[in-house]
Amino acid sequence: MTGQKGSEEMLKYPLFLSLFVILAGCVAPTVENVGFIPDVSAGEKMVPGAEPQILVSRVPSGPGGDIVLPDATDVRVESFRIEAVGESMVLTEFPLVNAGDDAPIMNVVISYRDSDGAMRTSTWYFSDGEALFEGQSVFLPEGVPVAMSVRVNSALSGDADPGDAFRIDWDDSAGVSAIGLETGRAYDESITTDFVAGVEMAWYYAKPSVNGDVCGTADAGFPGANEMLFFDIDANSGGDVGFGGMFLRLSFTDKGRSNWNRCGTLDDPEKFLLYRAASMPAPIEEAEWSFYAADGTNCDDVVSPRPPPVAFASVTGLTEVISAGGGDSIGYTEYRLMVDTTGASGPNNDTSGIRAEELDLTDIEGGVPIDLSYVRGVPFCGVTLHY
């Protein structure tokens, strides 16, 4: 009876209104007729019906610049964060672009989860700086960022030159394809983030790292010989590392105006002694020291009744070799720098600090200097001494 009553009620509506209700029920909702599309640039939360987008960025905890050794496998070099807006999607085709040399990379491997939650991997090769991943099924649930890991297997010895650098970017200029899971619509690169730069890495036979004190560490000092730098240089099973010298920034105060920190007083090689920790008390004899004022003038060239403070020091002439460890072990050598700070005043609260800004490190097998931008731990500091 209820159905009959409903039919009777329908007859009470004017004919044109009844037709409107029937036709309105046949109109499928689309992005165009939803009506509310929030401003993405303002960071507003998207709702169903928002303008479809695929947003790409780097994972904040992704890898930093590093060295990749020959014949290394499964090296994580990048991680991208991908998010679908407007509806859930499956990303089926996209390019990764190498902004550097292809030679260090044998192949590139991506890892992601599909719509069943299964981890999938896909291996491709760079050709003229591009790898176009086709036939993929990267599941992008609407509004939920997912991570796509990018790893490489590196070139064998002899297939690349030491120092060859690469950087894997997201670049949609070669085309992107995705399918909307709610609408079945096909999407292309017009809805994706155009470009996201990766992190640059380099291929060497040797992979050094440096461990020193954290800048800002303080300790008590006294006028005379003080240990001002204690650090180690590490090598690994990839190859031996050469250590030829370093460039230091000095921050020595002279509040008592005794001139102890100035050119003509502090710029004495006998006051700066570098040691291998295992060979103390014998300093490294090859060390050749030079000292500079803040404007870069060598202290030997300063002619003034009141010379400027020593602001920089460099040591060269070292022929140190840090042998690589065997297997998974790490070879390393510890060093200590002792500085004679005679003249520093306790009552006047003088301080002394050193920051190692550059090191001369060499890939011995490759016969080339190592770019410090790929070396972890540089620059580093010694303790700041308070007298």
C-alpha positions as CSV (number, residue, x, y, z in Angstrom):
1,M,0.0,0.0,0.0
2,T,2.9,2.3,0.7
3,G,4.0,2.1,-2.9
4,Q,0.5,3.1,-4.1
5,K,0.5,6.0,-1.7
6,G,3.8,7.2,-3.1
7,S,2.4,7.1,-6.6
8,E,-0.6,9.1,-5.6
9,E,1.7,11.7,-4.0
10,M,3.7,12.0,-7.2
11,L,0.5,12.9,-9.1
12,K,0.1,16.0,-6.8
13,Y,3.3,17.6,-8.3
14,P,3.0,19.7,-11.4
15,L,4.2,17.8,-14.5
16,F,7.3,20.0,-15.1
17,L,8.5,19.5,-11.6
18,S,8.1,15.7,-11.9
19,L,10.2,15.8,-15.1
20,F,12.9,17.9,-13.4
21,V,13.2,15.4,-10.5
22,I,13.5,12.4,-13.0
23,L,16.1,14.1,-15.2
24,A,18.2,15.4,-12.3
25,G,18.5,11.8,-11.1
26,C,20.2,10.9,-14.4
27,V,23.0,13.4,-14.2
28,A,26.2,11.8,-13.1
29,P,28.4,13.9,-10.7
30,T,31.6,15.2,-12.3
31,V,34.4,17.5,-11.3
32,E,32.7,20.3,-13.2
33,N,29.3,20.0,-11.4
34,V,30.5,19.4,-7.8
35,G,31.0,23.1,-7.3
36,F,33.7,23.2,-4.5
37,I,37.4,23.1,-5.5
38,P,39.6,24.4,-2.7
39,D,42.8,26.4,-3.2
40,V,45.6,23.9,-3.2
41,S,48.3,26.6,-2.9
42,A,46.8,27.6,0.4
43,G,47.2,24.0,1.7
44,E,43.5,23.5,2.2
45,K,42.4,19.9,2.6
46,M,41.1,18.4,-0.6
47,V,37.6,16.9,-0.8
48,P,36.0,14.5,-3.3
49,G,35.5,16.3,-6.6
50,A,38.7,18.5,-6.2
51,E,40.8,19.2,-9.2
52,P,42.7,15.9,-10.0
53,Q,46.4,16.2,-9.3
54,I,49.4,14.0,-8.7
55,L,51.8,15.8,-6.3
56,V,55.4,14.7,-6.2
57,S,58.2,15.7,-3.8
58,R,61.3,14.2,-2.2
59,V,60.8,12.2,1.0
60,P,62.3,14.5,3.7
61,S,64.4,11.6,5.2
62,G,65.7,10.6,1.8
63,P,69.4,10.0,1.1
64,G,71.9,12.8,1.0
65,G,74.8,13.4,-1.4
66,D,77.1,10.4,-1.2
67,I,79.6,8.3,-3.0
68,V,78.7,5.1,-4.9
69,L,81.4,2.5,-5.3
70,P,81.9,0.3,-8.3
71,D,79.8,-2.8,-8.6
72,A,77.6,-1.8,-5.7
73,T,74.2,-3.4,-5.6
74,D,70.8,-2.1,-4.4
75,V,72.1,1.4,-3.4
76,R,69.3,3.7,-2.3
77,V,69.8,7.0,-4.1
78,E,66.4,8.7,-4.0
79,S,62.9,8.4,-2.6
80,F,59.9,10.3,-4.0
81,R,56.7,11.1,-2.1
82,I,53.7,10.8,-4.5
83,E,50.1,11.8,-3.6
84,A,46.9,11.6,-5.7
85,V,44.3,14.4,-5.2
86,G,40.7,14.3,-6.3
87,E,40.4,10.5,-6.5
88,S,42.5,7.4,-6.1
89,M,44.6,6.5,-9.0
90,V,47.1,4.0,-10.5
91,L,50.2,5.5,-11.9
92,T,51.1,3.4,-15.0
93,E,53.8,5.3,-16.8
94,F,56.4,7.9,-15.8
95,P,60.0,8.9,-16.5
96,L,63.0,9.3,-14.3
97,V,65.7,11.6,-15.7
98,N,69.4,11.5,-14.9
99,A,70.8,15.0,-14.8
100,G,74.4,13.8,-14.8
101,D,76.4,10.9,-16.3
102,D,74.8,7.6,-17.2
103,A,78.1,5.7,-17.0
104,P,78.1,5.2,-13.2
105,I,74.6,3.5,-13.3
106,M,74.2,0.0,-14.6
107,N,70.5,0.0,-14.0
108,V,67.9,1.7,-11.9
109,V,65.3,-0.1,-9.7
110,I,62.1,1.3,-8.3
111,S,60.1,-0.2,-5.4
112,Y,56.4,0.6,-4.6
113,R,53.2,-1.0,-3.5
114,D,50.3,-2.0,-5.8
115,S,46.6,-1.8,-5.0
116,D,46.8,-5.2,-3.3
117,G,49.4,-3.9,-0.9
118,A,52.1,-6.1,-2.5
119,M,55.6,-4.7,-2.9
120,R,56.7,-4.6,-6.5
121,T,60.0,-3.7,-8.1
122,S,60.8,-2.7,-11.6
123,T,64.3,-2.4,-13.3
124,W,65.1,-0.2,-16.2
125,Y,68.1,1.4,-17.9
126,F,69.0,5.0,-18.6
127,S,69.4,5.9,-22.3
128,D,70.5,9.5,-23.0
129,G,69.7,10.4,-19.5
130,E,66.1,9.0,-19.4
131,A,64.4,5.9,-18.1
132,L,60.7,5.6,-19.0
133,F,58.9,3.2,-16.7
134,E,56.0,1.7,-18.6
135,G,53.4,-0.9,-17.5
136,Q,53.6,0.0,-13.8
137,S,50.8,-0.1,-11.2
138,V,51.8,2.3,-8.5
139,F,48.7,2.6,-6.3
140,L,47.9,6.1,-5.1
141,P,45.1,6.2,-2.6
142,E,43.4,9.6,-2.6
143,G,44.9,12.0,-0.1
144,V,47.5,9.5,1.2
145,P,51.1,10.1,0.3
146,V,53.1,7.0,-0.8
147,A,56.8,6.5,-1.1
148,M,58.6,5.2,-4.2
149,S,62.2,4.1,-3.5
150,V,64.8,4.5,-6.2
151,R,67.9,2.4,-6.1
152,V,70.8,1.7,-8.5
153,N,73.2,-1.0,-9.3
154,S,76.4,0.7,-10.1
155,A,78.8,0.3,-13.0
156,L,81.7,-2.1,-12.8
157,S,85.3,-1.0,-12.4
158,G,86.6,0.6,-15.6
159,D,83.1,1.4,-16.9
160,A,83.0,4.9,-15.5
161,D,85.5,7.5,-14.5
162,P,86.1,8.4,-10.9
163,G,84.2,11.5,-10.0
164,D,81.4,10.9,-12.6
165,A,78.3,12.3,-11.0
166,F,74.6,11.6,-11.4
167,R,71.3,12.9,-10.1
168,I,68.0,11.2,-10.6
169,D,65.1,13.6,-11.0
170,W,61.3,13.4,-11.4
171,D,60.6,15.1,-14.7
172,D,57.2,14.7,-16.4
173,S,58.3,16.3,-19.7
174,A,58.6,12.8,-21.3
175,G,55.0,11.9,-20.4
176,V,53.0,10.5,-17.5
177,S,50.0,8.2,-17.6
178,A,47.6,7.4,-14.7
179,I,44.0,6.0,-14.4
180,G,41.4,7.3,-12.0
181,L,39.9,4.4,-10.0
182,E,36.6,6.1,-9.3
183,T,36.0,7.7,-12.7
184,G,38.0,5.5,-15.0
185,R,39.5,8.7,-16.5
186,A,42.9,8.6,-18.2
187,Y,45.2,11.3,-16.8
188,D,48.5,12.6,-18.3
189,E,51.4,14.9,-17.2
190,S,49.1,17.9,-17.2
191,I,48.0,17.0,-13.7
192,T,51.4,16.1,-12.2
193,T,54.2,18.1,-10.5
194,D,56.5,19.1,-13.4
195,F,59.9,18.7,-11.8
196,V,61.5,17.5,-8.6
197,A,65.3,17.5,-8.3
198,G,67.0,14.5,-6.6
199,V,70.3,14.5,-4.8
200,E,73.6,14.4,-6.6
201,M,75.9,11.5,-6.0
202,A,79.3,10.4,-7.5
203,W,81.1,7.3,-8.5
204,Y,84.6,6.7,-7.0
205,Y,86.8,3.7,-6.1
206,A,87.2,5.1,-2.6
207,K,84.5,6.3,-0.1
208,P,86.0,8.3,2.8
209,S,84.1,9.8,5.7
210,V,85.4,12.0,8.5
211,N,84.5,12.0,12.2
212,G,85.2,15.0,14.3
213,D,83.7,16.9,17.2
214,V,80.3,18.6,16.9
215,C,80.7,22.3,16.5
216,G,79.9,24.2,19.7
217,T,81.4,21.5,22.0
218,A,83.2,23.4,24.8
219,D,86.0,22.4,27.3
220,A,88.4,23.9,29.7
221,G,91.8,25.1,28.3
222,F,95.0,26.4,29.7
223,P,97.8,28.5,28.3
224,G,100.3,26.1,26.6
225,A,99.8,23.0,24.5
226,N,96.2,21.9,24.0
227,E,94.5,19.2,21.9
228,M,92.3,21.3,19.6
229,L,91.3,18.7,17.0
230,F,90.7,15.0,17.4
231,F,89.3,13.3,14.3
232,D,89.5,10.2,12.2
233,I,89.4,9.6,8.5
234,D,87.6,6.4,7.5
235,A,88.0,4.3,4.3
236,N,86.1,1.2,3.4
237,S,86.5,-1.9,1.3
238,G,86.2,0.1,-1.9
239,G,89.7,1.6,-2.0
240,D,92.5,3.4,-0.1
241,V,92.2,7.1,0.7
242,G,95.0,9.6,0.5
243,F,95.1,12.5,3.0
244,G,97.3,15.4,1.8
245,G,96.4,18.3,4.1
246,M,93.6,20.5,5.4
247,F,92.5,24.1,5.6
248,L,91.5,25.5,9.1
249,R,89.5,28.5,10.3
250,L,90.9,29.8,13.7
251,S,88.8,31.7,16.2
252,F,91.3,32.7,18.9
253,T,90.4,35.7,21.1
254,D,92.9,38.1,22.8
255,K,90.8,40.1,25.3
256,G,93.9,40.9,27.4
257,R,95.6,42.5,24.3
258,S,98.8,40.5,24.7
259,N,99.0,39.9,20.9
260,W,99.4,36.1,21.4
261,N,96.9,35.3,18.6
262,R,98.5,37.6,15.9
263,C,100.7,37.1,12.9
264,G,104.3,37.2,14.2
265,T,103.4,35.3,17.3
266,L,100.9,32.5,16.7
267,D,102.1,31.8,13.1
268,D,104.8,29.4,14.2
269,P,104.8,25.8,12.8
270,E,106.3,24.6,16.1
271,K,103.0,25.7,17.8
272,F,100.9,23.5,15.5
273,L,101.8,19.8,15.7
274,L,99.7,17.2,13.9
275,Y,100.0,13.6,15.1
276,R,98.8,10.2,14.2
277,A,97.1,9.1,17.4
278,A,98.8,5.7,17.2
279,S,102.3,7.3,16.7
280,M,102.2,9.9,19.5
281,P,104.3,11.6,20.8
282,A,106.1,11.8,17.4
283,P,104.4,14.4,15.1
284,I,104.0,14.0,11.4
285,E,107.2,15.4,10.0
286,E,106.0,16.1,6.5
287,A,103.5,18.7,7.7
288,E,104.1,22.1,6.1
289,W,102.1,25.0,7.8
290,S,101.0,28.4,6.4
291,F,99.1,31.1,8.3
292,Y,96.8,33.9,7.0
293,A,95.0,37.0,8.2
294,A,91.3,37.4,7.7
295,D,91.8,39.1,4.3
296,G,93.8,36.1,3.0
297,T,97.2,37.8,3.4
298,N,99.9,35.3,4.3
299,C,101.3,36.2,7.7
300,D,104.9,36.0,6.1
301,D,103.9,39.0,4.0
302,V,102.4,41.2,6.8
303,V,104.3,44.3,7.5
304,S,102.6,46.3,10.3
305,P,103.5,47.6,13.8
306,R,100.3,45.8,15.0
307,P,99.9,42.6,12.9
308,P,96.4,41.2,12.4
309,P,95.2,38.1,14.2
310,V,95.8,34.7,12.5
311,A,92.4,33.8,11.0
312,F,93.3,30.8,8.9
313,A,95.9,28.0,8.8
314,S,96.7,25.3,6.3
315,V,98.8,22.2,6.4
316,T,100.1,20.6,3.2
317,G,102.7,18.1,2.2
318,L,101.1,15.1,3.9
319,T,101.4,11.7,2.3
320,E,99.0,9.8,4.5
321,V,97.2,6.7,3.3
322,I,94.2,5.3,5.0
323,S,93.9,1.7,4.0
324,A,90.5,0.3,3.1
325,G,89.1,-2.3,5.4
326,G,88.5,-5.8,4.2
327,G,85.1,-7.3,3.6
328,D,82.5,-5.2,5.6
329,S,85.1,-3.7,7.9
330,I,86.2,-0.1,7.8
331,G,89.8,1.1,7.7
332,Y,90.6,4.3,9.6
333,T,93.3,6.5,11.0
334,E,93.0,8.8,14.0
335,Y,94.7,12.2,14.1
336,R,95.2,14.8,16.8
337,L,96.2,18.5,16.4
338,M,98.0,20.1,19.4
339,V,98.2,23.9,19.5
340,D,100.4,26.0,21.8
341,T,98.1,28.8,23.1
342,T,100.6,30.4,25.4
343,G,99.5,33.9,26.1
344,A,95.8,33.1,26.3
345,S,94.3,34.8,29.4
346,G,92.0,33.0,31.9
347,P,91.2,36.2,33.8
348,N,90.1,37.9,30.5
349,N,88.0,34.9,29.4
350,D,89.9,34.2,26.2
351,T,88.7,31.3,24.0
352,S,90.2,29.2,21.2
353,G,88.4,27.3,18.5
354,I,89.2,25.6,15.2
355,R,86.9,24.6,12.3
356,A,88.3,22.2,9.7
357,E,86.7,23.5,6.5
358,E,88.5,21.6,3.8
359,L,90.5,18.4,3.5
360,D,92.7,17.2,0.7
361,L,91.4,13.7,0.1
362,T,92.4,11.5,-2.8
363,D,90.9,8.4,-4.5
364,I,94.3,6.6,-4.7
365,E,93.2,3.9,-7.2
366,G,91.4,6.4,-9.4
367,G,94.3,8.9,-9.0
368,V,91.9,11.9,-8.6
369,P,91.0,14.2,-5.7
370,I,87.6,13.5,-4.1
371,D,85.0,16.2,-4.2
372,L,84.2,17.0,-0.5
373,S,80.5,17.7,-1.3
374,Y,80.2,13.9,-1.4
375,V,82.1,13.2,1.8
376,R,80.2,12.9,5.1
377,G,81.6,14.8,8.1
378,V,83.2,17.8,6.4
379,P,83.4,20.4,7.7
380,F,84.0,19.6,11.3
381,C,85.1,21.3,14.5
382,G,87.4,20.9,17.5
383,V,86.3,21.7,21.0
384,T,86.1,25.4,21.9
385,L,88.5,26.0,24.8
386,H,87.7,28.4,27.6
387,Y,90.7,29.6,29.6
